[in-house]
Amino acid sequence: MDLTFTAAEEEFRSELRSWLSANIPQEWTRPGFWESLDDDESFRLRRDWERDKADAGFAGIQWPTEYGGRGGTPGMKAIYDEEMVRAHAPRTVNPLGLTFLAPTVMAIGTDAQKKEIIGPLLRNEVVWCQGFSEPGAGSDLAALSTKGVRDGDDFVVNGQKVWTTNAVHGDKIFTMVRTEAGSEKHRGISMLLIDMDQPGVTARPLRQMSGASEFGEVFFDDARVAAADCLGEIGDGWRTAMLLLSFERGASGISQYTEFRRQYDEIAAVARTLGRDTDPVVRDDLARVLTELECLKLHSMHVLTQVEQGRDLGFEASMTKLQWSEAFQDLWEVYDRILGEHATLDTLPDGTDLRPLHGQAMWSRSVTIWGGSSQVQRNITAERVLGLPR
Ligand SMILES: Cc1cc2nc3c(=O)[nH]c(=O)nc-3n(C[C@H](O)[C@H](O)[C@H](O)COP(=O)(O)OP(=O)(O)OC[C@H]3O[C@@H](n4cnc5c(N)ncnc54)[C@H](O)[C@@H]3O)c2cc1C
């Protein structure tokens, strides 16, 4: 395992650090700033800022230059993730496009799709949604019932998706659609790239327990999509989805580690403010989650080294998702225990604003569900990585 970065990678770090320090408004780094905005305003600010960042050359760090990327190394991508967290940079508005769709398009898309999808995605000209889950199909994705019927050069699509991140703000949606009538389970499904700005597509927000509406429902009523706008072969969407999900489950947890480590410091500060830092049970809890986080860091560096050596992680990506999501949830459970009866307060007696921390604690409940629940990741690891019997 290599724990160091090259001189060129460190040079990239200082260039990026300078750009971030000159281009992130001070007020954006104030705790509670993003929570004080409504969803639309937050989305607009982040969309524009990210476009400027792409124009300055700090997007698609590892992607080929011919598609507008920087052509950097996995080490540079890890540095990028670290520095973004360190600078309190805003969260991307295009996570589904950047992390999942683009690598899949680069791997199996046609040349026309690579040109049409990747550049506009980097500059946020097109914000992508993921249309996999349905009211009757979540972990059991192959139970999906959204249908596409061929009509000349198009498919006409009917059905419903749910829990769709960015449903209200998205421009396009990569959607799992059953395109072969009478097909069952994994066969006869296609991944269609559907324009959401058309009369046949309606998006409705769903309110989360944090009060935000980052996801929603998407309804297709005779929506049209060209058959050419299929990622992978028509009818072979299951294979496309499995490739995409291996990216969703993530190759390295470096950015998560950096963010969670900072959150750990914030939680430890709350323990000190409340005088709970001398309680041996709290100290034990904090030591345990800190150890989990340091294990996450080491595992992430191990994964990064393997990726740099050209190894395809495949189903092992499930282990990284499992590790970072459960470490994150453990961390915020410790926060809840430290707060005790203060959990219902927005501010502590010394004026500490707890709302951003409460928001993270609530968000932590979701991470062992999306991208495949922990139970599903354990099944995959057992069957596909360890080769245990089904
Ligand atoms: C914040 C958030 C954002 C999301 N964004 C998107 C998005 O953008 N696009 C999208 O398509 N979906 C999205 N989802 C949906 C997510 O992918 C699903 O919630 C997830 O796949 C689980 O499906 P489900 O909710 O139907 O639960 P179910 O599949 O019904 O699972 C219920 C419970 O049963 C367990 N279970 C199910 N099958 C098995 C099994 N075989 N073995 C053991 N245990 C099992 C699960 O672990 C879970 O505990 C999002 C979800 C969240 C929370």
The ligand as a Tripos MOL2 file, in Angstrom:
@<TRIPOS>MOLECULE
LIG
   53    58     1     0     0
SMALL
NO_CHARGES

@<TRIPOS>ATOM
      1 C1        -31.6380    9.4400    0.3300 C.3       1 LIG1
      2 C2        -32.0150    8.4510   -0.7260 C.ar      1 LIG1
      3 C3        -31.7990    8.7530   -2.0600 C.ar      1 LIG1
      4 C4        -32.1590    7.8420   -3.0440 C.ar      1 LIG1
      5 N1        -31.9630    8.1990   -4.3560 N.ar      1 LIG1
      6 C5        -32.3650    7.3370   -5.3310 C.ar      1 LIG1
      7 C6        -32.2420    7.7160   -6.7100 C.ar      1 LIG1
      8 O1        -31.7680    8.8140   -7.0500 O.2       1 LIG1
      9 N2        -32.6830    6.8470   -7.6510 N.ar      1 LIG1
     10 C7        -33.2070    5.6230   -7.3250 C.ar      1 LIG1
     11 O2        -33.5400    4.8780   -8.2410 O.2       1 LIG1
     12 N3        -33.3590    5.2510   -6.0270 N.ar      1 LIG1
     13 C8        -32.9520    6.0740   -5.0300 C.ar      1 LIG1
     14 N4        -33.1000    5.7140   -3.7140 N.ar      1 LIG1
     15 C9        -33.7830    4.4520   -3.4020 C.3       1 LIG1
     16 C10       -32.8680    3.3440   -2.9170 C.3       1 LIG1
     17 O3        -32.0610    2.8540   -3.9580 O.3       1 LIG1
     18 C11       -33.7880    2.2500   -2.3410 C.3       1 LIG1
     19 O4        -34.3870    2.8000   -1.1870 O.3       1 LIG1
     20 C12       -33.0220    0.9990   -1.9880 C.3       1 LIG1
     21 O5        -32.6250    0.3280   -3.1520 O.3       1 LIG1
     22 C13       -33.8590    0.0410   -1.1090 C.3       1 LIG1
     23 O6        -35.0910   -0.2210   -1.6970 O.3       1 LIG1
     24 P1        -36.4630   -0.0420   -0.8690 P.3       1 LIG1
     25 O7        -36.4600    1.2890   -0.2330 O.co2     1 LIG1
     26 O8        -37.5660   -0.4050   -1.7910 O.co2     1 LIG1
     27 O9        -36.3730   -1.1200    0.3090 O.3       1 LIG1
     28 P2        -36.6160   -2.6930    0.1980 P.3       1 LIG1
     29 O10       -35.8810   -3.2210   -0.9750 O.co2     1 LIG1
     30 O11       -38.0720   -2.9500    0.2800 O.co2     1 LIG1
     31 O12       -35.8880   -3.2040    1.5050 O.3       1 LIG1
     32 C14       -36.5080   -3.1680    2.7900 C.3       1 LIG1
     33 C15       -35.5870   -3.8600    3.7830 C.3       1 LIG1
     34 O13       -35.4100   -5.2450    3.4170 O.3       1 LIG1
     35 C16       -34.0240   -5.5570    3.2970 C.3       1 LIG1
     36 N5        -33.8280   -6.5000    2.1910 N.ar      1 LIG1
     37 C17       -34.3510   -6.4070    0.9350 C.ar      1 LIG1
     38 N6        -33.9270   -7.4460    0.1770 N.ar      1 LIG1
     39 C18       -33.1010   -8.1920    0.9510 C.ar      1 LIG1
     40 C19       -32.3450   -9.3920    0.7400 C.ar      1 LIG1
     41 N7        -32.3460  -10.0120   -0.4480 N.pl3     1 LIG1
     42 N8        -31.6080   -9.8750    1.7620 N.ar      1 LIG1
     43 C20       -31.5890   -9.2390    2.9790 C.ar      1 LIG1
     44 N9        -32.2940   -8.1070    3.2440 N.ar      1 LIG1
     45 C21       -33.0370   -7.5940    2.2450 C.ar      1 LIG1
     46 C22       -33.3500   -4.2300    2.9780 C.3       1 LIG1
     47 O14       -31.9840   -4.2520    3.3780 O.3       1 LIG1
     48 C23       -34.1700   -3.2630    3.8270 C.3       1 LIG1
     49 O15       -33.7090   -3.2840    5.1580 O.3       1 LIG1
     50 C24       -32.7440    6.5970   -2.6980 C.ar      1 LIG1
     51 C25       -32.9570    6.2840   -1.3560 C.ar      1 LIG1
     52 C26       -32.6070    7.1910   -0.3790 C.ar      1 LIG1
     53 C27       -32.8540    6.8190    1.0510 C.3       1 LIG1
@<TRIPOS>BOND
     1     1     2 1
     2     2     3 ar
     3     2    52 ar
     4     3     4 ar
     5     4     5 ar
     6     4    50 ar
     7     5     6 ar
     8     6     7 ar
     9     6    13 1
    10     7     8 2
    11     7     9 ar
    12     9    10 ar
    13    10    11 2
    14    10    12 ar
    15    12    13 ar
    16    13    14 ar
    17    14    15 1
    18    14    50 ar
    19    15    16 1
    20    16    17 1
    21    16    18 1
    22    18    19 1
    23    18    20 1
    24    20    21 1
    25    20    22 1
    26    22    23 1
    27    23    24 1
    28    24    25 2
    29    24    26 1
    30    24    27 1
    31    27    28 1
    32    28    29 2
    33    28    30 1
    34    28    31 1
    35    31    32 1
    36    32    33 1
    37    33    34 1
    38    33    48 1
    39    34    35 1
    40    35    36 1
    41    35    46 1
    42    36    37 ar
    43    36    45 ar
    44    37    38 ar
    45    38    39 ar
    46    39    40 ar
    47    39    45 ar
    48    40    41 1
    49    40    42 ar
    50    42    43 ar
    51    43    44 ar
    52    44    45 ar
    53    46    47 1
    54    46    48 1
    55    48    49 1
    56    50    51 ar
    57    51    52 ar
    58    52    53 1
@<TRIPOS>SUBSTRUCTURE
     1 LIG1         1 GROUP 0 **** ****
